[in-house]
Amino acid sequence: NTAECEKYVCCPLPPHLEDSGCVIEDNAGRPLRDVCFHLLKLYSDRHYDLDQLLDPRSVTSDPLDYHLSWHLWEVLRALNYTHLFRQSQGVLNARYAAQLQSAGLWEWAVFTLLHKPDTQ
């Protein structure tokens, strides 16, 4: 909450926004931050919101590129971070599977969908 001229550090913007100076907000109205910033926040607060961390726009300028978000979620899940809503997990799995299928990698899309949180 300091004046613009008093700031000594730039906001931790994603790499694709660093030089633009733009501040983009996510769907909840929070400013978009770099994935490394979110990982540091998660390290300091184990219950930090994972939706912000796994937003593809925190990594790339393509909001439909879910490859890093999905793999990062799988690593976090292996580390016992389980507080991502089931709906968000399903969306992450479905969108990454659709991305793989559109690239002609339908076998990997099936593999991705096997990680669906609801086994029924």
N, CA, C and O atoms as a MOPAC input file, in Angstrom:
PM7 MOZYME 1SCF
protein

 N      0.80600 1    -1.20000 1     0.00000 1
 C      0.00000 1     0.00000 1     0.00000 1
 C      0.84800 1     1.26200 1     0.00000 1
 O      0.41300 1     2.29800 1     0.50300 1
 N      2.03400 1     1.19100 1    -0.54800 1
 C      2.88000 1     2.38500 1    -0.62200 1
 C      2.70900 1     3.04400 1    -1.98000 1
 O      2.20900 1     2.43900 1    -2.92900 1
 N      3.13100 1     4.28500 1    -2.04800 1
 C      3.03800 1     5.02000 1    -3.30800 1
 C      3.96000 1     4.37500 1    -4.34500 1
 O      4.94300 1     3.72100 1    -3.99800 1
 N      3.62700 1     4.57000 1    -5.61100 1
 C      4.38600 1     3.95300 1    -6.70400 1
 C      5.85500 1     4.36100 1    -6.66500 1
 O      6.72600 1     3.53700 1    -6.94200 1
 N      6.14700 1     5.61700 1    -6.32600 1
 C      7.53600 1     6.08900 1    -6.32800 1
 C      8.33400 1     5.55100 1    -5.14200 1
 O      9.56400 1     5.60000 1    -5.16800 1
 N      7.66200 1     5.03400 1    -4.09000 1
 C      8.35300 1     4.52500 1    -2.91500 1
 C      8.64400 1     3.02900 1    -2.98300 1
 O      9.34200 1     2.50400 1    -2.11500 1
 N      8.13500 1     2.34200 1    -3.97700 1
 C      8.35200 1     0.90000 1    -4.07700 1
 C      9.79600 1     0.62200 1    -4.47200 1
 O     10.36200 1     1.31500 1    -5.31800 1
 N     10.38200 1    -0.39100 1    -3.85700 1
 C     11.76500 1    -0.73900 1    -4.15600 1
 C     11.88900 1    -2.07500 1    -4.86800 1
 O     12.99000 1    -2.46000 1    -5.26300 1
 N     10.78600 1    -2.78800 1    -5.04100 1
 C     10.80700 1    -4.06900 1    -5.73100 1
 C      9.61100 1    -4.12100 1    -6.66700 1
 O      8.51500 1    -3.68700 1    -6.31400 1
 N      9.82600 1    -4.65000 1    -7.84900 1
 C      8.72200 1    -4.82000 1    -8.78900 1
 C      7.82200 1    -5.96000 1    -8.34000 1
 O      8.25800 1    -6.86200 1    -7.62400 1
 N      6.58300 1    -5.91500 1    -8.75700 1
 C      5.65000 1    -7.01100 1    -8.46400 1
 C      6.15500 1    -8.28700 1    -9.12200 1
 O      6.73700 1    -8.23400 1   -10.20500 1
 N      5.94100 1    -9.42800 1    -8.48700 1
 C      6.39800 1   -10.69600 1    -9.07900 1
 C      5.46400 1   -11.15100 1   -10.20400 1
 O      4.63500 1   -12.04400 1   -10.02700 1
 N      5.62100 1   -10.52200 1   -11.33800 1
 C      4.77800 1   -10.83800 1   -12.49300 1
 C      5.28400 1   -12.08700 1   -13.20600 1
 O      6.46500 1   -12.41900 1   -13.11600 1
 N      4.39600 1   -12.77800 1   -13.91300 1
 C      4.83400 1   -13.91100 1   -14.73300 1
 C      5.83200 1   -13.44200 1   -15.79600 1
 O      5.82800 1   -12.27000 1   -16.17100 1
 N      6.68200 1   -14.34300 1   -16.28000 1
 C      7.72300 1   -13.95100 1   -17.24000 1
 C      7.18600 1   -13.23200 1   -18.48000 1
 O      7.83900 1   -12.32400 1   -18.99400 1
 N      6.01700 1   -13.62100 1   -18.96000 1
 C      5.49300 1   -13.01100 1   -20.17300 1
 C      4.94100 1   -11.60500 1   -19.92900 1
 O      4.61600 1   -10.90500 1   -20.88800 1
 N      4.82800 1   -11.17800 1   -18.67200 1
 C      4.33000 1    -9.83600 1   -18.35900 1
 C      5.37800 1    -8.94500 1   -17.71400 1
 O      5.10900 1    -7.77200 1   -17.45400 1
 N      6.56300 1    -9.47100 1   -17.45300 1
 C      7.58300 1    -8.73200 1   -16.71300 1
 C      7.90800 1    -7.36900 1   -17.30200 1
 O      7.92100 1    -6.37500 1   -16.57600 1
 N      8.16400 1    -7.30100 1   -18.57500 1
 C      8.58600 1    -6.04300 1   -19.19000 1
 C      7.42600 1    -5.14500 1   -19.58700 1
 O      7.63200 1    -3.97900 1   -19.92500 1
 N      6.21100 1    -5.67500 1   -19.55000 1
 C      5.07200 1    -4.87400 1   -19.99200 1
 C      4.57000 1    -3.93000 1   -18.91300 1
 O      4.00400 1    -2.88200 1   -19.22300 1
 N      4.76800 1    -4.28700 1   -17.64900 1
 C      4.26700 1    -3.45600 1   -16.56200 1
 C      2.77400 1    -3.61500 1   -16.33800 1
 O      2.20300 1    -2.93900 1   -15.48100 1
 N      2.12800 1    -4.50100 1   -17.09700 1
 C      0.69100 1    -4.72600 1   -16.95200 1
 C      0.41800 1    -5.55500 1   -15.69900 1
 O      1.18800 1    -6.44700 1   -15.34300 1
 N     -0.67700 1    -5.24400 1   -15.05200 1
 C     -1.13300 1    -6.05600 1   -13.94100 1
 C     -2.48200 1    -6.62400 1   -14.34800 1
 O     -3.45700 1    -5.88800 1   -14.49800 1
 N     -2.53000 1    -7.93700 1   -14.52400 1
 C     -3.75000 1    -8.62000 1   -14.93000 1
 C     -4.32700 1    -9.30300 1   -13.70700 1
 O     -3.58700 1    -9.80200 1   -12.85800 1
 N     -5.65100 1    -9.32600 1   -13.61700 1
 C     -6.29800 1    -9.96100 1   -12.48300 1
 C     -6.87000 1   -11.31300 1   -12.88700 1
 O     -7.25200 1   -11.52200 1   -14.03800 1
 N     -6.92100 1   -12.23200 1   -11.91900 1
 C     -7.53700 1   -13.52600 1   -12.18100 1
 C     -9.04500 1   -13.39900 1   -12.03900 1
 O     -9.56000 1   -12.29300 1   -11.87300 1
 N     -9.75300 1   -14.50800 1   -12.10100 1
 C    -11.21700 1   -14.49000 1   -12.05200 1
 C    -11.76400 1   -13.97000 1   -10.73200 1
 O    -12.88600 1   -13.46700 1   -10.69000 1
 N    -11.00200 1   -14.07900 1    -9.66100 1
 C    -11.44400 1   -13.61700 1    -8.34500 1
 C    -11.03600 1   -12.17800 1    -8.07200 1
 O    -11.27000 1   -11.67500 1    -6.97200 1
 N    -10.43500 1   -11.50600 1    -9.03900 1
 C    -10.03400 1   -10.11600 1    -8.87000 1
 C     -8.67900 1    -9.92000 1    -8.21400 1
 O     -8.30500 1    -8.79200 1    -7.89300 1
 N     -7.93700 1   -11.00500 1    -8.01100 1
 C     -6.59900 1   -10.90900 1    -7.42900 1
 C     -5.59300 1   -10.68600 1    -8.54800 1
 O     -5.76300 1   -11.21800 1    -9.64400 1
 N     -4.53900 1    -9.89900 1    -8.28500 1
 C     -3.53000 1    -9.68700 1    -9.32700 1
 C     -2.79300 1   -10.98300 1    -9.65400 1
 O     -2.50100 1   -11.78600 1    -8.76800 1
 N     -2.50300 1   -11.17200 1   -10.92400 1
 C     -1.80400 1   -12.36100 1   -11.39000 1
 C     -0.33100 1   -12.26400 1   -11.01100 1
 O      0.30400 1   -11.23600 1   -11.24500 1
 N      0.21000 1   -13.32500 1   -10.43000 1
 C      1.60100 1   -13.36000 1    -9.99100 1
 C      2.32600 1   -14.54000 1   -10.62400 1
 O      1.70200 1   -15.44800 1   -11.17300 1
 N      3.64200 1   -14.51100 1   -10.53900 1
 C      4.49400 1   -15.56800 1   -11.08300 1
 C      4.33000 1   -16.85000 1   -10.27300 1
 O      4.06900 1   -16.80500 1    -9.07100 1
 N      4.48400 1   -17.98800 1   -10.93700 1
 C      4.31900 1   -19.28500 1   -10.27700 1
 C      5.35100 1   -19.46000 1    -9.16400 1
 O      5.05300 1   -20.10000 1    -8.15600 1
 N      6.53600 1   -18.91800 1    -9.31600 1
 C      7.55600 1   -19.02300 1    -8.25700 1
 C      7.11500 1   -18.27800 1    -6.99800 1
 O      7.36200 1   -18.73600 1    -5.88200 1
 N      6.46400 1   -17.13300 1    -7.18000 1
 C      5.92500 1   -16.38800 1    -6.04700 1
 C      4.89100 1   -17.23400 1    -5.30500 1
 O      4.89300 1   -17.29200 1    -4.07600 1
 N      4.01500 1   -17.88400 1    -6.05800 1
 C      2.99100 1   -18.72900 1    -5.44000 1
 C      3.61300 1   -19.92200 1    -4.71600 1
 O      3.12700 1   -20.32100 1    -3.65800 1
 N      4.66900 1   -20.48700 1    -5.26800 1
 C      5.34000 1   -21.60700 1    -4.59400 1
 C      5.96800 1   -21.15600 1    -3.27800 1
 O      5.94000 1   -21.89400 1    -2.29300 1
 N      6.52800 1   -19.95900 1    -3.25700 1
 C      7.07900 1   -19.42800 1    -2.01100 1
 C      5.98000 1   -19.18700 1    -0.98300 1
 O      6.15700 1   -19.45900 1     0.20400 1
 N      4.84100 1   -18.67500 1    -1.45100 1
 C      3.70700 1   -18.46700 1    -0.54300 1
 C      3.21000 1   -19.80700 1     0.00300 1
 O      2.86800 1   -19.90900 1     1.18100 1
 N      3.16900 1   -20.82800 1    -0.84500 1
 C      2.74300 1   -22.15100 1    -0.40500 1
 C      3.72400 1   -22.72600 1     0.60700 1
 O      3.31800 1   -23.41000 1     1.54600 1
 N      5.00300 1   -22.45500 1     0.42300 1
 C      6.01100 1   -22.91500 1     1.37300 1
 C      5.80800 1   -22.26500 1     2.73400 1
 O      5.97000 1   -22.91500 1     3.76600 1
 N      5.45200 1   -20.98100 1     2.73700 1
 C      5.26700 1   -20.28300 1     4.00800 1
 C      3.89500 1   -20.53600 1     4.63200 1
 O      3.73300 1   -20.40500 1     5.84500 1
 N      2.91100 1   -20.89500 1     3.81300 1
 C      1.56700 1   -21.17900 1     4.30100 1
 C      1.06300 1   -22.42800 1     3.59300 1
 O      0.67200 1   -22.36300 1     2.42800 1
 N      1.06600 1   -23.54600 1     4.27200 1
 C      0.72700 1   -24.83300 1     3.66200 1
 C     -0.69200 1   -24.87700 1     3.10000 1
 O     -1.00200 1   -25.75500 1     2.29500 1
 N     -1.54500 1   -23.96200 1     3.50100 1
 C     -2.93400 1   -23.94000 1     3.03600 1
 C     -3.19200 1   -22.79300 1     2.05700 1
 O     -4.32700 1   -22.34100 1     1.90800 1
 N     -2.15300 1   -22.33400 1     1.40400 1
 C     -2.27800 1   -21.26900 1     0.41000 1
 C     -3.15700 1   -21.75000 1    -0.74700 1
 O     -3.15300 1   -22.93300 1    -1.08500 1
 N     -3.89900 1   -20.83700 1    -1.34300 1
 C     -4.83900 1   -21.15700 1    -2.41200 1
 C     -4.11100 1   -21.73800 1    -3.62900 1
 O     -3.29700 1   -21.05900 1    -4.25500 1
 N     -4.40900 1   -22.99000 1    -3.95600 1
 C     -3.74700 1   -23.65500 1    -5.07300 1
 C     -4.30500 1   -23.22800 1    -6.42900 1
 O     -3.63700 1   -23.40100 1    -7.44800 1
 N     -5.50500 1   -22.68000 1    -6.45600 1
 C     -6.06200 1   -22.21500 1    -7.73200 1
 C     -5.19100 1   -21.12800 1    -8.35200 1
 O     -4.99800 1   -21.10700 1    -9.56800 1
 N     -4.66700 1   -20.23300 1    -7.53100 1
 C     -3.78000 1   -19.18900 1    -8.03900 1
 C     -2.48000 1   -19.77900 1    -8.56800 1
 O     -1.97900 1   -19.37400 1    -9.61700 1
 N     -1.94800 1   -20.73300 1    -7.83200 1
 C     -0.68600 1   -21.36900 1    -8.20100 1
 C     -0.79000 1   -22.12200 1    -9.51400 1
 O      0.14200 1   -22.10000 1   -10.31800 1
 N     -1.91800 1   -22.79000 1    -9.74100 1
 C     -2.07300 1   -23.64400 1   -10.91200 1
 C     -2.72500 1   -22.94200 1   -12.09600 1
 O     -3.03700 1   -23.58600 1   -13.09700 1
 N     -2.93300 1   -21.65300 1   -11.99900 1
 C     -3.47100 1   -20.88900 1   -13.12400 1
 C     -2.41400 1   -20.85400 1   -14.22700 1
 O     -1.29700 1   -20.40100 1   -13.97700 1
 N     -2.73200 1   -21.31900 1   -15.44200 1
 C     -1.70900 1   -21.35700 1   -16.49900 1
 C     -1.15800 1   -19.98300 1   -16.85400 1
 O     -0.04700 1   -19.88500 1   -17.37600 1
 N     -1.90600 1   -18.92600 1   -16.58600 1
 C     -1.41500 1   -17.57800 1   -16.90600 1
 C     -0.29900 1   -17.12800 1   -15.97400 1
 O      0.35300 1   -16.12000 1   -16.24300 1
 N     -0.06500 1   -17.85900 1   -14.87400 1
 C      1.05600 1   -17.51600 1   -13.99900 1
 C      2.37400 1   -18.05100 1   -14.55100 1
 O      3.44100 1   -17.78100 1   -13.99900 1
 N      2.29300 1   -18.81700 1   -15.65500 1
 C      3.48800 1   -19.39900 1   -16.27000 1
 C      3.65800 1   -18.93300 1   -17.70900 1
 O      4.76700 1   -18.60000 1   -18.12800 1
 N      2.56900 1   -18.90900 1   -18.46300 1
 C      2.64700 1   -18.65900 1   -19.89300 1
 C      1.57500 1   -17.66300 1   -20.31900 1
 O      0.60100 1   -17.43700 1   -19.60100 1
 N      1.76100 1   -17.08500 1   -21.46500 1
 C      0.76800 1   -16.13100 1   -21.98200 1
 C     -0.43900 1   -16.83800 1   -22.58300 1
 O     -1.46300 1   -16.20400 1   -22.83900 1
 N     -0.33200 1   -18.13800 1   -22.81000 1
 C     -1.43700 1   -18.91200 1   -23.37700 1
 C     -2.31300 1   -19.44300 1   -22.24400 1
 O     -1.89400 1   -20.34700 1   -21.52200 1
 N     -3.51800 1   -18.90200 1   -22.07300 1
 C     -4.36900 1   -19.34400 1   -20.96200 1
 C     -4.92300 1   -20.75500 1   -21.14200 1
 O     -5.56700 1   -21.28200 1   -20.23500 1
 N     -4.68400 1   -21.37400 1   -22.29900 1
 C     -5.16500 1   -22.73100 1   -22.54700 1
 C     -4.05500 1   -23.77600 1   -22.47000 1
 O     -4.28700 1   -24.95000 1   -22.76100 1
 N     -2.86200 1   -23.36100 1   -22.08200 1
 C     -1.72800 1   -24.27600 1   -21.98300 1
 C     -1.62000 1   -24.79300 1   -20.55000 1
 O     -1.07700 1   -24.11600 1   -19.67700 1
 N     -2.13500 1   -25.98500 1   -20.31900 1
 C     -2.21600 1   -26.55000 1   -18.97900 1
 C     -1.12100 1   -27.55600 1   -18.66600 1
 O     -1.17900 1   -28.21100 1   -17.62500 1
 N     -0.12900 1   -27.70000 1   -19.52700 1
 C      0.84300 1   -28.77800 1   -19.30200 1
 C      1.63400 1   -28.58900 1   -18.00600 1
 O      1.76000 1   -29.53700 1   -17.23100 1
 N      2.16000 1   -27.41200 1   -17.75300 1
 C      2.94000 1   -27.21600 1   -16.53800 1
 C      2.04500 1   -27.22100 1   -15.30300 1
 O      2.44200 1   -27.73300 1   -14.25600 1
 N      0.84800 1   -26.66200 1   -15.41100 1
 C     -0.08000 1   -26.65000 1   -14.27400 1
 C     -0.44300 1   -28.07100 1   -13.84700 1
 O     -0.47800 1   -28.37800 1   -12.65600 1
 N     -0.71200 1   -28.93400 1   -14.82500 1
 C     -1.09800 1   -30.30800 1   -14.49500 1
 C      0.06500 1   -31.05600 1   -13.84700 1
 O     -0.12500 1   -31.74300 1   -12.84400 1
 N      1.26000 1   -30.92900 1   -14.40900 1
 C      2.41800 1   -31.62900 1   -13.85600 1
 C      2.77500 1   -31.08900 1   -12.47100 1
 O      3.15900 1   -31.85000 1   -11.58300 1
 N      2.65000 1   -29.79000 1   -12.29300 1
 C      2.91500 1   -29.19300 1   -10.98700 1
 C      1.90600 1   -29.69400 1    -9.95800 1
 O      2.26600 1   -29.96100 1    -8.81100 1
 N      0.64400 1   -29.82100 1   -10.36400 1
 C     -0.36300 1   -30.35400 1    -9.45100 1
 C     -0.04800 1   -31.79000 1    -9.05200 1
 O     -0.22500 1   -32.16100 1    -7.89200 1
 N      0.41000 1   -32.58900 1    -9.98700 1
 C      0.75700 1   -33.97300 1    -9.66000 1
 C      1.92600 1   -34.02800 1    -8.67200 1
 O      1.93500 1   -34.87300 1    -7.77800 1
 N      2.89300 1   -33.15200 1    -8.82100 1
 C      4.01700 1   -33.10500 1    -7.86500 1
 C      3.51300 1   -32.66900 1    -6.49800 1
 O      3.88100 1   -33.25900 1    -5.48300 1
 N      2.67500 1   -31.64100 1    -6.46400 1
 C      2.14100 1   -31.16800 1    -5.18700 1
 C      1.28100 1   -32.24300 1    -4.51600 1
 O      1.31700 1   -32.41000 1    -3.29700 1
 N      0.52800 1   -32.95100 1    -5.31200 1
 C     -0.29700 1   -34.02600 1    -4.76300 1
 C      0.58200 1   -35.11800 1    -4.15100 1
 O      0.23900 1   -35.67800 1    -3.10900 1
 N      1.70100 1   -35.42000 1    -4.78400 1
 C      2.63500 1   -36.41400 1    -4.24700 1
 C      3.26700 1   -35.93500 1    -2.93400 1
 O      3.70400 1   -36.74100 1    -2.11200 1
 N      3.30500 1   -34.61700 1    -2.75300 1
 C      3.85000 1   -34.04000 1    -1.51900 1
 C      2.76000 1   -33.79700 1    -0.47000 1
 O      2.97900 1   -33.08300 1     0.50900 1
 N      1.58500 1   -34.39700 1    -0.68400 1
 C      0.44500 1   -34.34600 1     0.23900 1
 C     -0.22200 1   -32.97800 1     0.33800 1
 O     -0.77100 1   -32.63400 1     1.38500 1
 N     -0.18300 1   -32.21100 1    -0.71300 1
 C     -1.01300 1   -31.00100 1    -0.78500 1
 C     -2.32300 1   -31.43400 1    -1.43900 1
 O     -2.36300 1   -31.72100 1    -2.63500 1
 N     -3.37300 1   -31.47700 1    -0.65900 1
 C     -4.62800 1   -32.04100 1    -1.15300 1
 C     -5.78800 1   -31.05700 1    -1.08400 1
 O     -6.93600 1   -31.47000 1    -1.25100 1
 N     -5.53700 1   -29.77900 1    -0.84500 1
 C     -6.62900 1   -28.84300 1    -0.62700 1
 C     -7.09200 1   -28.11000 1    -1.89400 1
 O     -7.59800 1   -26.99000 1    -1.81400 1
 N     -6.92100 1   -28.73400 1    -3.04500 1
 C     -7.50100 1   -28.20800 1    -4.28300 1
 C     -8.89600 1   -28.81500 1    -4.42800 1
 O     -9.06300 1   -30.02800 1    -4.30200 1
 N     -9.89500 1   -27.97700 1    -4.69300 1
 C    -11.26900 1   -28.46100 1    -4.81300 1
 C    -11.36700 1   -29.51800 1    -5.91000 1
 O    -10.64200 1   -29.46200 1    -6.90300 1
 N    -12.26400 1   -30.47700 1    -5.72300 1
 C    -12.45100 1   -31.54700 1    -6.71400 1
 C    -12.84700 1   -30.97700 1    -8.07500 1
 O    -12.41600 1   -31.47900 1    -9.11300 1
 N    -13.65900 1   -29.94200 1    -8.06500 1
 C    -14.05700 1   -29.32900 1    -9.33300 1
 C    -12.84300 1   -28.75600 1   -10.05700 1
 O    -12.71400 1   -28.91300 1   -11.27100 1
 N    -11.95900 1   -28.09900 1    -9.32700 1
 C    -10.74100 1   -27.55200 1    -9.93000 1
 C     -9.82500 1   -28.66300 1   -10.43900 1
 O     -9.18600 1   -28.51600 1   -11.48000 1
 N     -9.76400 1   -29.76800 1    -9.71000 1
 C     -8.97200 1   -30.90800 1   -10.15700 1
 C     -9.53600 1   -31.47300 1   -11.45900 1
 O     -8.79100 1   -31.79100 1   -12.38600 1
 N    -10.84600 1   -31.59000 1   -11.51400 1
 C    -11.49200 1   -32.10900 1   -12.71700 1
 C    -11.28400 1   -31.20900 1   -13.91400 1
 O    -11.03500 1   -31.68500 1   -15.02200 1
 N    -11.38700 1   -29.90700 1   -13.69400 1
 C    -11.16600 1   -28.94800 1   -14.78300 1
 C     -9.72300 1   -29.02800 1   -15.27300 1
 O     -9.46900 1   -29.01600 1   -16.47700 1
 N     -8.79200 1   -29.10900 1   -14.34700 1
 C     -7.37600 1   -29.20600 1   -14.70800 1
 C     -7.11100 1   -30.46500 1   -15.53200 1
 O     -6.42900 1   -30.40300 1   -16.55500 1
 N     -7.64300 1   -31.59900 1   -15.09500 1
 C     -7.46100 1   -32.85000 1   -15.82600 1
 C     -8.11700 1   -32.79600 1   -17.19900 1
 O     -7.50700 1   -33.19000 1   -18.19300 1
 N     -9.34500 1   -32.31400 1   -17.26300 1
 C    -10.08000 1   -32.28400 1   -18.53300 1
 C     -9.43400 1   -31.33900 1   -19.53900 1
 O     -9.34100 1   -31.66100 1   -20.72300 1
 N     -8.99400 1   -30.19500 1   -19.08300 1
 C     -8.38900 1   -29.23200 1   -20.02200 1
 C     -7.03500 1   -29.69500 1   -20.52500 1
 O     -6.69800 1   -29.48500 1   -21.69000 1
 N     -6.25900 1   -30.32200 1   -19.65900 1
 C     -4.97200 1   -30.84200 1   -20.12300 1
 C     -5.19100 1   -32.01600 1   -21.07700 1
 O     -4.47400 1   -32.15200 1   -22.06800 1
 N     -6.17100 1   -32.85600 1   -20.78400 1
 C     -6.47800 1   -33.96700 1   -21.68600 1
 C     -6.94100 1   -33.45100 1   -23.04200 1
 O     -6.56300 1   -34.00600 1   -24.07400 1
 N     -7.74700 1   -32.40600 1   -23.05500 1
 C     -8.19500 1   -31.81900 1   -24.32100 1
 C     -7.01600 1   -31.23100 1   -25.09400 1
 O     -6.95900 1   -31.33100 1   -26.32000 1
 N     -6.09200 1   -30.62900 1   -24.38700 1
 C     -4.89400 1   -30.07400 1   -25.02500 1
 C     -4.06700 1   -31.19300 1   -25.65900 1
 O     -3.58900 1   -31.05600 1   -26.78500 1
 N     -3.90200 1   -32.28900 1   -24.93700 1
 C     -3.14600 1   -33.41800 1   -25.47600 1
 C     -3.85200 1   -34.05000 1   -26.66900 1
 O     -3.21200 1   -34.40400 1   -27.65900 1
 N     -5.16400 1   -34.19000 1   -26.57200 1
 C     -5.91600 1   -34.78500 1   -27.67100 1
 C     -5.83500 1   -33.92000 1   -28.91900 1
 O     -5.71500 1   -34.44400 1   -30.02600 1
 N     -5.89800 1   -32.60700 1   -28.75700 1
 C     -5.81200 1   -31.72900 1   -29.93000 1
 C     -4.42700 1   -31.76400 1   -30.57100 1
 O     -4.27400 1   -31.43200 1   -31.74600 1
 N     -3.41600 1   -32.16900 1   -29.79500 1
 C     -2.06000 1   -32.31700 1   -30.33000 1
 C     -1.84500 1   -33.71600 1   -30.91900 1
 O     -0.74700 1   -34.03400 1   -31.37600 1
 N     -2.89100 1   -34.55200 1   -30.90900 1
 C     -2.77800 1   -35.89900 1   -31.46100 1
 C     -2.21900 1   -36.91200 1   -30.48800 1
 O     -1.88400 1   -38.02800 1   -30.88600 1
 N     -2.11100 1   -36.55300 1   -29.23000 1
 C     -1.55200 1   -37.44600 1   -28.21800 1
 C     -2.67500 1   -38.03600 1   -27.36700 1
 O     -2.70000 1   -37.85300 1   -26.15000 1
 N     -3.59200 1   -38.73700 1   -28.00500 1
 C     -4.77400 1   -39.22500 1   -27.30600 1
 C     -4.44400 1   -40.25800 1   -26.23800 1
 O     -5.17300 1   -40.37500 1   -25.25300 1
 N     -3.34000 1   -41.02200 1   -26.41500 1
 C     -2.95600 1   -41.99200 1   -25.39100 1
 C     -2.61100 1   -41.28600 1   -24.08100 1
 O     -2.96500 1   -41.75500 1   -22.99900 1
 N     -1.91800 1   -40.15700 1   -24.19100 1
 C     -1.56500 1   -39.38200 1   -23.00500 1
 C     -2.78000 1   -38.66600 1   -22.43800 1
 O     -2.85300 1   -38.41400 1   -21.23500 1
 N     -3.73000 1   -38.34200 1   -23.30000 1
 C     -4.98200 1   -37.74300 1   -22.81700 1
 C     -5.73400 1   -38.74800 1   -21.94600 1
 O     -6.28400 1   -38.38100 1   -20.90800 1
 N     -5.75900 1   -39.99900 1   -22.36200 1
 C     -6.40400 1   -41.04300 1   -21.56000 1
 C     -5.66500 1   -41.20100 1   -20.23200 1
 O     -6.29500 1   -41.31600 1   -19.18100 1
 N     -4.34500 1   -41.20700 1   -20.27500 1
 C     -3.54000 1   -41.30500 1   -19.05700 1
 C     -3.87300 1   -40.16000 1   -18.10400 1
 O     -4.00200 1   -40.37000 1   -16.89800 1
 N     -4.01100 1   -38.96100 1   -18.63900 1
 C     -4.35400 1   -37.79400 1   -17.82200 1
 C     -5.72500 1   -37.95900 1   -17.19000 1
 O     -5.90900 1   -37.65300 1   -16.01200 1
 N     -6.67800 1   -38.43600 1   -17.95600 1
 C     -8.03300 1   -38.59900 1   -17.42900 1
 C     -8.12000 1   -39.71100 1   -16.38600 1
 O     -9.06800 1   -39.74600 1   -15.60200 1
 N     -7.15900 1   -40.60700 1   -16.36800 1
 C     -7.14100 1   -41.63500 1   -15.32800 1
 C     -6.79500 1   -41.04800 1   -13.96100 1
 O     -6.93600 1   -41.73100 1   -12.94700 1
 N     -6.34500 1   -39.79400 1   -13.92000 1
 C     -6.03900 1   -39.12100 1   -12.66200 1
 C     -7.24100 1   -38.33200 1   -12.13500 1
 O     -7.10900 1   -37.48300 1   -11.25400 1
 N     -8.40000 1   -38.63200 1   -12.69000 1
 C     -9.62800 1   -37.95500 1   -12.28000 1
 C     -9.87100 1   -38.18500 1   -10.80100 1
 O     -9.76100 1   -39.31800 1   -10.33300 1
 N    -10.20400 1   -37.11800 1   -10.03700 1
 C    -10.34500 1   -37.27300 1    -8.59500 1
 C    -11.51400 1   -38.16200 1    -8.17200 1
 O    -11.42300 1   -38.82700 1    -7.14000 1
 N    -12.60200 1   -38.19700 1    -8.92800 1
 C    -13.75700 1   -39.00800 1    -8.56700 1
 C    -13.70200 1   -40.32000 1    -9.33800 1
 O    -13.87600 1   -40.33400 1   -10.55700 1
 N    -13.46400 1   -41.40400 1    -8.64200 1
 C    -13.27800 1   -42.69600 1    -9.31400 1
 C    -14.56300 1   -43.27300 1    -9.85800 1
 O    -14.51000 1   -44.19900 1   -10.66700 1
 N    -15.71600 1   -42.77000 1    -9.45300 1
 C    -16.97900 1   -43.28400 1    -9.97300 1
 C    -17.24300 1   -42.69400 1   -11.33800 1
 O    -18.26300 1   -42.99900 1   -11.95600 1

